[in-house]
Amino acid sequence: MSQLHPQVAQLLERIARSALPLYHTLPAHVARRVYHDTRAVLAPPAPEVAEARLVVIGHSMAARAYRPAGAGKGDPSEVDLITGATISSRTVVRIINNALARLGPALETGAEAP
C-alpha cells in the first residue's frame, strides 16, 4: 500500500479538525462560497522561495518562475520550479515539451541555444 504524501496527509488532518461542513453535504453554490471564503485556512504553508523572476515562454507568454529554497540538490537535469500559471496544465506541458525539443540538443552538448 502506498503512503500519502506528507502535504496531503497534513491537508486531510486540517480538514478533519475543521469546524466547516463537508462540501458534499452542501448545495453547490453554498459549497463554492464556503470554499472561496475559507480556502486559505486549509492551504498548506507556502514553500520558501529562493528566487522569483519574470520569464518569457515561446515568444509572447510571460510567466513568473519561482525557484524553491533548496532546489537543485538532486539530478542536475531536473527542473525544480513552482509557477503561478493561469493557463491550463495541458498548455503548460505542451509549451515546455516544445521548448525542450528545441533546446534539448543544446542542453545536452552545452552549445548555445537557438
Long-range contacts (C-beta under 8 A, 24 or more apart in sequence): 7-44, 10-44, 11-42, 11-44, 14-41, 14-42, 15-42, 18-42, 47-82, 49-82, 57-95, 57-99, 58-95, 58-98, 58-99, 61-87, 61-95
